[in-house]
């Protein structure tokens, strides 16, 4: 797709904002006491190659509108993709009528006008060159990355495919509480997934990926393929270890999984429902003094950045944990009212749903040690992946499958798989004794390598 074709396929921020304001006006004329409108317009391309042959080419575009209307303390949430003038008028009227079917909920009212964002920061989330990536260019990436992986080592005999994807879109939000704005963003990503032969007919699969809002920020296709193959080959000969209690070193990829689960614990919805063991722990030590966690939506070019939240509030960095102490929960307007507080401007929403608490760029701040220093233990487990479901947010009980490498005297001795790590989640965060400086910024949940002093590893 050419740049001009891409521009025609994705509406500008201005067009999306005009649609949002039009629907807002229609909802109020239909009798709503208040209303919020979200419009999203996007286009994506995904190309997959497996063993040198194209396996998938998917190009799609979509535009939709989500409406939340309020009348007499009752709310209705609806969705449409029909932007015909008469259809929009009927949609607004039907949405207001639906309010009669819901139960009254005064706390679900719109934010106060004084809470609305007054300025829209420029966060540099759009790369025009993403529009120029067509199927042929995406295919070139996919073939080059997979070929580099297959050439890296003779034991790389197969592939689950290499995938190049790009997406562009615009978002607009308008509310009768006194806010209307829009922005656009882009993203490109590339992953290679090699497969190796192991003993007894076992297969070992691995992957490596690169992702960025800007094409220039991507790692080269060949580099991604080589790193994917290196990681996959390193798994050959994986085995269990004897059950033991040892230090655990979490790679950024594995640590990100833990950090994401921590985010769920400090979400306002979980807190007011008492579905988090941290619900009464604000102002107390919940992690090692080495742990500093922030949710920052204002980082230029970052994956989770946004200039306003999904209720039209001005976003800002929220320090969640400082030197191990829980400083705040993340709140949208509803959960803040349930807790007798003010929103932290942490609302997100989909087109077909109401606002809910979400994170932006949720970051465990890097420390001053190197990843090598973090792994400098006599014996331990370096964890590269966690799998399965084994976390109780109310009690903090935590047990998940893990894979990685056994550490002997600070070095990787052999690959490990089919083991389980167990530790209370509170003890895990309090037991962190090293935080490294190698933060991974590819995702909106960002984490460096860190070490936990002791976990139980269940193996043979």
BAVO-658136 format. One record per residue (C-alpha): residue number from 0; x, y, z. Coordinates in Angstrom, 3 decimals, decimal comma, padded with zeros to 6 digits, always signed. Last residue first. Layout:
residues N
<node NUM; <X; Y; Z>>
...
END
This chain:
residues 460
<node 459; <+012,322; -034,128; +039,811>>
<node 458; <+011,388; -030,464; +039,451>>
<node 457; <+009,822; -028,013; +041,876>>
<node 456; <+011,834; -024,795; +042,236>>
<node 455; <+011,092; -022,967; +045,488>>
<node 454; <+012,102; -019,305; +045,413>>
<node 453; <+014,907; -017,410; +047,155>>
<node 452; <+016,815; -014,137; +046,781>>
<node 451; <+014,776; -012,786; +043,880>>
<node 450; <+016,891; -011,320; +041,088>>
<node 449; <+016,042; -008,698; +038,492>>
<node 448; <+016,537; -008,240; +034,745>>
<node 447; <+014,914; -005,050; +033,481>>
<node 446; <+011,168; -004,432; +033,024>>
<node 445; <+008,766; -002,601; +030,778>>
<node 444; <+005,043; -003,234; +030,354>>
<node 443; <+004,138; -001,112; +027,301>>
<node 442; <+006,413; -003,398; +025,295>>
<node 441; <+009,675; -002,992; +023,380>>
<node 440; <+011,317; -000,997; +026,198>>
<node 439; <+013,430; -003,763; +027,771>>
<node 438; <+015,389; -002,408; +030,758>>
<node 437; <+018,995; -003,587; +031,039>>
<node 436; <+020,081; -001,749; +034,222>>
<node 435; <+019,727; -004,598; +036,721>>
<node 434; <+017,653; -004,858; +039,902>>
<node 433; <+019,285; -007,005; +042,609>>
<node 432; <+017,963; -008,181; +046,009>>
<node 431; <+014,302; -008,794; +045,179>>
<node 430; <+012,844; -010,694; +048,158>>
<node 429; <+010,134; -008,143; +048,947>>
<node 428; <+008,647; -008,667; +045,502>>
<node 427; <+008,737; -012,462; +045,793>>
<node 426; <+007,627; -012,469; +049,431>>
<node 425; <+004,441; -010,603; +048,487>>
<node 424; <+003,870; -012,987; +045,578>>
<node 423; <+004,188; -016,017; +047,851>>
<node 422; <+006,659; -018,373; +046,229>>
<node 421; <+006,509; -021,333; +043,872>>
<node 420; <+008,482; -022,058; +040,718>>
<node 419; <+007,544; -024,998; +038,542>>
<node 418; <+009,839; -027,046; +036,333>>
<node 417; <+009,333; -028,515; +032,883>>
<node 416; <+012,371; -026,825; +031,338>>
<node 415; <+016,012; -026,086; +032,126>>
<node 414; <+018,934; -025,298; +029,835>>
<node 413; <+022,476; -026,082; +031,033>>
<node 412; <+025,338; -024,452; +032,973>>
<node 411; <+024,591; -020,743; +032,465>>
<node 410; <+027,333; -018,940; +034,387>>
<node 409; <+027,416; -017,131; +037,754>>
<node 408; <+029,016; -019,982; +039,668>>
<node 407; <+026,524; -022,530; +038,340>>
<node 406; <+023,235; -021,212; +036,963>>
<node 405; <+020,525; -023,473; +035,544>>
<node 404; <+018,889; -022,004; +032,477>>
<node 403; <+015,362; -021,055; +031,456>>
<node 402; <+011,890; -022,495; +031,687>>
<node 401; <+009,067; -021,972; +034,170>>
<node 400; <+005,647; -023,289; +035,130>>
<node 399; <+003,789; -021,163; +037,616>>
<node 398; <+003,015; -021,065; +041,334>>
<node 397; <+001,973; -017,955; +043,257>>
<node 396; <-000,132; -017,575; +046,402>>
<node 395; <-000,730; -013,841; +046,912>>
<node 394; <-003,830; -014,477; +049,031>>
<node 393; <-006,337; -012,292; +047,170>>
<node 392; <-004,495; -012,123; +043,834>>
<node 391; <-004,274; -015,942; +043,563>>
<node 390; <-001,691; -016,804; +040,926>>
<node 389; <-001,175; -020,126; +039,166>>
<node 388; <-002,023; -019,858; +035,511>>
<node 387; <+000,315; -021,397; +032,976>>
<node 386; <+003,681; -020,305; +031,664>>
<node 385; <+006,734; -018,328; +032,703>>
<node 384; <+009,689; -017,797; +030,384>>
<node 383; <+013,366; -016,807; +030,516>>
<node 382; <+014,130; -017,758; +034,111>>
<node 381; <+017,740; -017,951; +035,272>>
<node 380; <+017,714; -020,516; +038,081>>
<node 379; <+020,250; -020,617; +040,871>>
<node 378; <+023,553; -021,879; +042,135>>
<node 377; <+026,725; -020,046; +043,177>>
<node 376; <+025,164; -016,695; +042,278>>
<node 375; <+026,296; -013,937; +039,912>>
<node 374; <+023,160; -013,723; +037,784>>
<node 373; <+022,331; -010,161; +038,875>>
<node 372; <+025,952; -009,170; +038,269>>
<node 371; <+025,667; -010,400; +034,698>>
<node 370; <+022,472; -008,376; +034,208>>
<node 369; <+024,426; -005,299; +035,261>>
<node 368; <+023,749; -003,440; +038,496>>
<node 367; <+022,539; +000,165; +038,799>>
<node 366; <+018,796; -000,322; +038,840>>
<node 365; <+016,186; -000,033; +036,120>>
<node 364; <+012,709; +001,341; +036,942>>
<node 363; <+009,907; -001,209; +036,805>>
<node 362; <+007,669; +000,418; +034,235>>
<node 361; <+003,987; +000,413; +033,325>>
<node 360; <+003,731; +002,488; +030,143>>
<node 359; <-000,037; +003,043; +029,996>>
<node 358; <-002,001; +001,005; +032,529>>
<node 357; <-005,737; +000,325; +032,601>>
<node 356; <-008,710; +000,982; +034,843>>
<node 355; <-012,124; +000,676; +033,202>>
<node 354; <-014,373; +002,897; +031,119>>
<node 353; <-017,459; +001,478; +029,431>>
<node 352; <-017,567; -001,149; +026,755>>
<node 351; <-018,139; -001,796; +023,067>>
<node 350; <-015,571; +000,575; +021,622>>
<node 349; <-012,943; -000,474; +024,110>>
<node 348; <-012,013; +001,471; +027,182>>
<node 347; <-009,139; +002,876; +029,221>>
<node 346; <-009,114; +004,979; +032,347>>
<node 345; <-005,923; +005,757; +034,266>>
<node 344; <-006,407; +009,485; +034,869>>
<node 343; <-005,386; +009,038; +038,550>>
<node 342; <-009,057; +009,527; +039,434>>
<node 341; <-009,889; +011,323; +042,668>>
<node 340; <-010,764; +009,551; +045,914>>
<node 339; <-013,669; +008,243; +048,022>>
<node 338; <-012,870; +004,600; +047,227>>
<node 337; <-015,990; +003,965; +045,147>>
<node 336; <-015,529; +007,440; +043,655>>
<node 335; <-011,988; +006,539; +042,544>>
<node 334; <-013,256; +003,250; +041,109>>
<node 333; <-015,763; +005,177; +038,963>>
<node 332; <-013,414; +007,948; +037,830>>
<node 331; <-010,574; +005,622; +036,813>>
<node 330; <-007,980; +004,659; +039,368>>
<node 329; <-004,420; +003,353; +039,638>>
<node 328; <-003,486; +002,709; +043,278>>
<node 327; <-000,967; +004,896; +045,023>>
<node 326; <+002,282; +005,061; +047,000>>
<node 325; <+003,092; +001,411; +047,730>>
<node 324; <+006,509; +001,483; +049,428>>
<node 323; <+009,395; -000,548; +047,948>>
<node 322; <+011,676; +002,401; +047,272>>
<node 321; <+008,789; +004,145; +045,517>>
<node 320; <+005,893; +002,067; +044,202>>
<node 319; <+003,017; +003,413; +042,100>>
<node 318; <+004,465; +006,738; +040,966>>
<node 317; <+001,805; +008,023; +038,575>>
<node 316; <+003,049; +009,911; +035,513>>
<node 315; <+000,405; +012,285; +034,137>>
<node 314; <-002,761; +012,098; +032,056>>
<node 313; <-005,232; +014,943; +031,636>>
<node 312; <-008,741; +013,499; +031,822>>
<node 311; <-010,914; +012,863; +028,773>>
<node 310; <-012,582; +009,714; +030,118>>
<node 309; <-010,458; +007,385; +027,996>>
<node 308; <-007,202; +008,984; +029,158>>
<node 307; <-005,393; +011,860; +027,512>>
<node 306; <-002,159; +012,352; +025,514>>
<node 305; <-001,357; +008,644; +025,156>>
<node 304; <+001,793; +006,557; +025,650>>
<node 303; <+001,685; +002,775; +025,811>>
<node 302; <+004,241; +001,892; +023,145>>
<node 301; <+006,636; +004,794; +023,838>>
<node 300; <+007,296; +007,434; +021,160>>
<node 299; <+007,579; +010,257; +023,705>>
<node 298; <+006,958; +009,146; +027,317>>
<node 297; <+003,808; +010,829; +028,639>>
<node 296; <+001,748; +007,797; +029,699>>
<node 295; <+003,973; +006,953; +032,697>>
<node 294; <+002,962; +004,256; +035,180>>
<node 293; <+005,810; +004,079; +037,673>>
<node 292; <+007,439; +001,295; +039,686>>
<node 291; <+010,491; +001,591; +041,939>>
<node 290; <+011,837; -001,570; +043,564>>
<node 289; <+015,248; -001,517; +045,261>>
<node 288; <+013,585; -000,936; +048,653>>
<node 287; <+012,216; -004,492; +048,197>>
<node 286; <+008,474; -004,760; +047,766>>
<node 285; <+005,153; -004,099; +049,505>>
<node 284; <+006,348; -001,749; +052,256>>
<node 283; <+003,387; +000,275; +053,508>>
<node 282; <+001,746; +003,512; +052,405>>
<node 281; <-001,111; +001,712; +050,637>>
<node 280; <-001,473; -001,825; +052,002>>
<node 279; <-005,223; -002,204; +052,539>>
<node 278; <-006,112; -003,418; +049,034>>
<node 277; <-002,678; -005,016; +048,483>>
<node 276; <-003,993; -008,579; +048,837>>
<node 275; <-006,187; -007,815; +045,859>>
<node 274; <-009,811; -008,721; +045,094>>
<node 273; <-011,147; -006,417; +047,791>>
<node 272; <-013,773; -005,197; +045,280>>
<node 271; <-012,588; -001,633; +045,866>>
<node 270; <-008,984; -002,698; +045,209>>
<node 269; <-009,553; -004,957; +042,198>>
<node 268; <-011,440; -002,193; +040,386>>
<node 267; <-008,872; +000,417; +041,394>>
<node 266; <-006,039; -001,530; +039,775>>
<node 265; <-003,136; -002,027; +042,193>>
<node 264; <-003,204; -005,831; +042,097>>
<node 263; <-003,656; -006,033; +038,335>>
<node 262; <-000,458; -004,085; +037,816>>
<node 261; <+001,380; -006,698; +039,904>>
<node 260; <+000,290; -009,337; +037,384>>
<node 259; <+001,813; -007,268; +034,587>>
<node 258; <+005,023; -006,924; +036,583>>
<node 257; <+005,223; -010,691; +036,953>>
<node 256; <+004,850; -011,245; +033,194>>
<node 255; <+007,376; -008,488; +032,486>>
<node 254; <+009,862; -010,310; +034,691>>
<node 253; <+009,823; -013,261; +032,297>>
<node 252; <+010,667; -011,088; +029,279>>
<node 251; <+013,122; -008,897; +031,212>>
<node 250; <+014,943; -012,025; +032,420>>
<node 249; <+014,138; -013,164; +035,947>>
<node 248; <+016,970; -014,414; +038,151>>
<node 247; <+015,828; -016,887; +040,797>>
<node 246; <+017,839; -017,595; +043,932>>
<node 245; <+017,548; -021,186; +045,168>>
<node 244; <+015,200; -023,510; +047,049>>
<node 243; <+015,281; -027,030; +045,650>>
<node 242; <+013,437; -029,738; +043,737>>
<node 241; <+015,920; -031,522; +041,499>>
<node 240; <+016,397; -030,053; +038,049>>
<node 239; <+014,451; -030,746; +034,876>>
<node 238; <+015,974; -030,927; +031,451>>
<node 237; <+016,698; -028,893; +028,348>>
<node 236; <+019,119; -030,560; +025,932>>
<node 235; <+018,574; -028,024; +023,157>>
<node 234; <+017,240; -024,769; +024,608>>
<node 233; <+020,270; -022,725; +023,470>>
<node 232; <+019,387; -023,571; +019,870>>
<node 231; <+016,157; -021,595; +020,244>>
<node 230; <+017,756; -018,505; +021,742>>
<node 229; <+020,437; -018,427; +019,076>>
<node 228; <+017,846; -018,956; +016,343>>
<node 227; <+015,747; -016,017; +017,532>>
<node 226; <+018,894; -013,881; +017,823>>
<node 225; <+019,879; -014,733; +014,252>>
<node 224; <+016,387; -014,011; +012,912>>
<node 223; <+016,098; -010,678; +014,707>>
<node 222; <+019,518; -009,626; +013,453>>
<node 221; <+018,587; -010,586; +009,888>>
<node 220; <+015,406; -008,481; +010,022>>
<node 219; <+017,236; -005,399; +011,320>>
<node 218; <+016,078; -004,108; +014,730>>
<node 217; <+013,199; -001,690; +014,417>>
<node 216; <+013,482; +001,949; +015,532>>
<node 215; <+013,682; +003,310; +011,980>>
<node 214; <+010,200; +001,920; +011,305>>
<node 213; <+008,805; +004,050; +014,118>>
<node 212; <+006,208; +003,042; +016,721>>
<node 211; <+008,486; +000,163; +017,660>>
<node 210; <+008,638; -003,610; +017,883>>
<node 209; <+011,355; -006,245; +017,550>>
<node 208; <+010,925; -009,941; +018,125>>
<node 207; <+012,734; -013,104; +019,118>>
<node 206; <+011,393; -016,615; +019,150>>
<node 205; <+011,856; -020,129; +020,427>>
<node 204; <+010,877; -023,685; +019,653>>
<node 203; <+012,462; -026,908; +020,773>>
<node 202; <+011,243; -030,152; +019,226>>
<node 201; <+011,546; -033,527; +020,862>>
<node 200; <+012,326; -036,611; +018,818>>
<node 199; <+014,164; -038,357; +021,628>>
<node 198; <+016,947; -035,757; +021,496>>
<node 197; <+016,332; -032,254; +020,205>>
<node 196; <+015,434; -030,884; +016,773>>
<node 195; <+015,138; -027,115; +016,512>>
<node 194; <+012,261; -024,759; +015,606>>
<node 193; <+012,553; -021,076; +014,651>>
<node 192; <+010,022; -018,307; +015,433>>
<node 191; <+010,886; -014,890; +013,943>>
<node 190; <+008,959; -011,766; +014,997>>
<node 189; <+008,508; -008,300; +013,455>>
<node 188; <+006,595; -005,281; +014,682>>
<node 187; <+005,459; -001,876; +013,430>>
<node 186; <+003,267; +000,660; +015,228>>
<node 185; <+001,557; +003,933; +014,416>>
<node 184; <-000,443; +006,525; +016,319>>
<node 183; <-003,083; +009,191; +015,885>>
<node 182; <-004,616; +011,813; +018,157>>
<node 181; <-008,037; +013,268; +018,943>>
<node 180; <-009,732; +015,808; +021,193>>
<node 179; <-013,086; +016,831; +022,688>>
<node 178; <-013,767; +017,690; +026,317>>
<node 177; <-016,512; +019,427; +028,295>>
<node 176; <-018,421; +016,949; +030,439>>
<node 175; <-020,555; +016,375; +027,350>>
<node 174; <-017,808; +014,071; +026,172>>
<node 173; <-015,736; +013,671; +023,011>>
<node 172; <-012,984; +011,186; +022,240>>
<node 171; <-011,045; +010,632; +019,034>>
<node 170; <-008,534; +007,913; +018,148>>
<node 169; <-006,607; +007,531; +014,879>>
<node 168; <-004,855; +004,465; +013,539>>
<node 167; <-001,866; +002,819; +011,979>>
<node 166; <-000,747; -000,792; +012,104>>
<node 165; <+002,189; -002,788; +010,854>>
<node 164; <+002,970; -006,468; +010,983>>
<node 163; <+005,807; -008,719; +009,940>>
<node 162; <+005,596; -012,390; +010,848>>
<node 161; <+008,187; -015,145; +010,695>>
<node 160; <+006,975; -018,709; +010,708>>
<node 159; <+006,723; -021,684; +013,005>>
<node 158; <+010,037; -022,741; +011,558>>
<node 157; <+011,982; -025,885; +010,877>>
<node 156; <+015,422; -027,428; +010,865>>
<node 155; <+017,472; -025,162; +013,118>>
<node 154; <+020,022; -027,828; +014,055>>
<node 153; <+022,208; -026,757; +011,140>>
<node 152; <+022,795; -023,426; +012,873>>
<node 151; <+022,463; -019,773; +011,833>>
<node 150; <+021,298; -020,427; +008,268>>
<node 149; <+017,705; -021,192; +009,293>>
<node 148; <+017,537; -018,062; +011,448>>
<node 147; <+018,907; -015,803; +008,723>>
<node 146; <+016,396; -017,262; +006,270>>
<node 145; <+013,528; -016,527; +008,675>>
<node 144; <+014,537; -012,894; +009,040>>
<node 143; <+015,106; -012,299; +005,332>>
<node 142; <+011,825; -013,947; +004,312>>
<node 141; <+009,710; -011,965; +006,764>>
<node 140; <+011,352; -008,626; +006,025>>
<node 139; <+011,037; -009,083; +002,264>>
<node 138; <+007,402; -010,087; +002,691>>
<node 137; <+006,695; -006,866; +004,569>>
<node 136; <+008,294; -004,915; +001,722>>
<node 135; <+006,233; -006,743; -000,906>>
<node 134; <+003,018; -006,365; +001,097>>
<node 133; <+003,407; -002,599; +001,388>>
<node 132; <+005,270; -000,437; +003,888>>
<node 131; <+004,709; +003,179; +002,783>>
<node 130; <+002,197; +003,926; +005,541>>
<node 129; <+004,801; +003,200; +008,225>>
<node 128; <+006,830; +006,085; +006,773>>
<node 127; <+004,437; +008,621; +008,305>>
<node 126; <+005,544; +007,700; +011,816>>
<node 125; <+003,088; +008,826; +014,491>>
<node 124; <+003,425; +008,685; +018,297>>
<node 123; <+005,477; +011,866; +018,752>>
<node 122; <+004,092; +012,675; +022,229>>
<node 121; <+002,598; +016,124; +021,586>>
<node 120; <+000,714; +017,112; +024,741>>
<node 119; <-003,021; +017,949; +024,580>>
<node 118; <-003,985; +020,827; +026,883>>
<node 117; <-007,130; +021,414; +028,921>>
<node 116; <-007,790; +017,865; +030,118>>
<node 115; <-011,084; +017,478; +031,985>>
<node 114; <-011,139; +017,347; +035,790>>
<node 113; <-012,781; +020,776; +036,126>>
<node 112; <-015,768; +019,492; +034,151>>
<node 111; <-016,569; +016,852; +036,769>>
<node 110; <-016,296; +013,298; +035,496>>
<node 109; <-019,424; +011,682; +034,016>>
<node 108; <-021,793; +009,782; +036,294>>
<node 107; <-021,159; +006,117; +037,099>>
<node 106; <-021,283; +006,866; +040,846>>
<node 105; <-025,021; +007,556; +040,595>>
<node 104; <-025,777; +003,971; +039,537>>
<node 103; <-029,430; +003,373; +038,609>>
<node 102; <-030,134; -000,112; +037,204>>
<node 101; <-030,272; -000,555; +033,443>>
<node 100; <-033,218; -001,209; +031,146>>
<node 99; <-034,395; +002,411; +030,954>>
<node 98; <-030,965; +003,395; +029,637>>
<node 97; <-031,729; +001,454; +026,458>>
<node 96; <-033,918; +004,316; +025,228>>
<node 95; <-030,861; +006,588; +025,147>>
<node 94; <-029,053; +004,087; +022,932>>
<node 93; <-032,061; +003,727; +020,625>>
<node 92; <-032,184; +007,503; +020,082>>
<node 91; <-028,456; +007,742; +019,379>>
<node 90; <-028,567; +004,803; +016,955>>
<node 89; <-031,537; +006,299; +015,131>>
<node 88; <-029,632; +009,550; +014,564>>
<node 87; <-026,488; +007,653; +013,522>>
<node 86; <-028,467; +005,562; +011,029>>
<node 85; <-030,035; +008,687; +009,552>>
<node 84; <-026,623; +010,274; +008,957>>
<node 83; <-024,945; +007,108; +007,648>>
<node 82; <-021,984; +006,307; +009,871>>
<node 81; <-022,691; +002,607; +010,446>>
<node 80; <-019,874; +001,089; +012,522>>
<node 79; <-021,847; +001,060; +015,747>>
<node 78; <-021,422; +000,405; +019,467>>
<node 77; <-023,552; +000,782; +022,603>>
<node 76; <-023,141; +001,415; +026,333>>
<node 75; <-026,180; +002,347; +028,417>>
<node 74; <-026,247; +004,230; +031,709>>
<node 73; <-028,792; +005,061; +034,408>>
<node 72; <-028,398; +007,957; +036,845>>
<node 71; <-031,444; +009,741; +035,356>>
<node 70; <-030,046; +009,461; +031,814>>
<node 69; <-026,514; +008,554; +030,841>>
<node 68; <-025,173; +007,640; +027,400>>
<node 67; <-022,020; +005,721; +026,517>>
<node 66; <-021,259; +005,519; +022,811>>
<node 65; <-018,600; +003,529; +020,961>>
<node 64; <-017,867; +004,314; +017,332>>
<node 63; <-016,127; +002,124; +014,804>>
<node 62; <-013,797; +002,301; +011,833>>
<node 61; <-011,995; -000,684; +010,406>>
<node 60; <-009,233; -001,541; +007,974>>
<node 59; <-007,761; -004,828; +006,918>>
<node 58; <-004,773; -006,387; +005,219>>
<node 57; <-003,921; -010,008; +005,809>>
<node 56; <-001,294; -011,930; +003,890>>
<node 55; <-000,657; -015,397; +005,267>>
<node 54; <+001,456; -018,425; +004,447>>
<node 53; <+004,021; -017,019; +002,026>>
<node 52; <+006,796; -019,563; +001,412>>
<node 51; <+010,361; -019,409; +002,684>>
<node 50; <+009,927; -022,054; +005,335>>
<node 49; <+006,968; -020,138; +006,777>>
<node 48; <+006,220; -016,541; +005,800>>
<node 47; <+003,577; -014,412; +007,501>>
<node 46; <+002,402; -010,954; +006,447>>
<node 45; <+000,158; -008,739; +008,569>>
<node 44; <-001,164; -005,340; +007,500>>
<node 43; <-003,299; -003,059; +009,588>>
<node 42; <-005,666; -000,131; +009,206>>
<node 41; <-007,359; +001,940; +011,892>>
<node 40; <-010,204; +004,251; +012,833>>
<node 39; <-011,393; +004,563; +016,413>>
<node 38; <-014,184; +006,809; +017,668>>
<node 37; <-015,114; +007,155; +021,346>>
<node 36; <-018,219; +009,084; +022,402>>
<node 35; <-019,278; +010,055; +025,921>>
<node 34; <-022,766; +011,207; +026,909>>
<node 33; <-024,781; +013,211; +029,422>>
<node 32; <-028,409; +013,845; +030,354>>
<node 31; <-029,404; +011,959; +027,201>>
<node 30; <-032,614; +013,135; +025,541>>
<node 29; <-032,172; +012,381; +021,847>>
<node 28; <-030,741; +015,875; +021,346>>
<node 27; <-027,953; +014,948; +023,780>>
<node 26; <-027,212; +011,769; +021,849>>
<node 25; <-027,231; +013,577; +018,498>>
<node 24; <-024,781; +016,224; +019,740>>
<node 23; <-022,395; +013,571; +021,029>>
<node 22; <-022,694; +011,705; +017,731>>
<node 21; <-021,624; +014,793; +015,793>>
<node 20; <-018,790; +015,496; +018,226>>
<node 19; <-017,412; +011,987; +017,790>>
<node 18; <-017,730; +012,156; +014,009>>
<node 17; <-015,929; +015,509; +013,947>>
<node 16; <-013,167; +014,064; +016,119>>
<node 15; <-012,696; +011,127; +013,766>>
<node 14; <-012,490; +013,454; +010,751>>
<node 13; <-009,981; +015,706; +012,537>>
<node 12; <-007,806; +012,798; +013,654>>
<node 11; <-007,511; +011,799; +010,019>>
<node 10; <-009,370; +008,838; +008,591>>
<node 9; <-007,362; +005,771; +007,702>>
<node 8; <-007,832; +004,143; +004,285>>
<node 7; <-007,276; +007,329; +002,305>>
<node 6; <-003,994; +008,043; +004,089>>
<node 5; <-002,844; +004,504; +003,472>>
<node 4; <-003,589; +004,803; -000,244>>
<node 3; <-001,503; +007,994; -000,387>>
<node 2; <+001,397; +006,341; +001,468>>
<node 1; <+001,316; +003,412; -000,916>>
<node 0; <+000,000; +000,000; +000,000>>
END
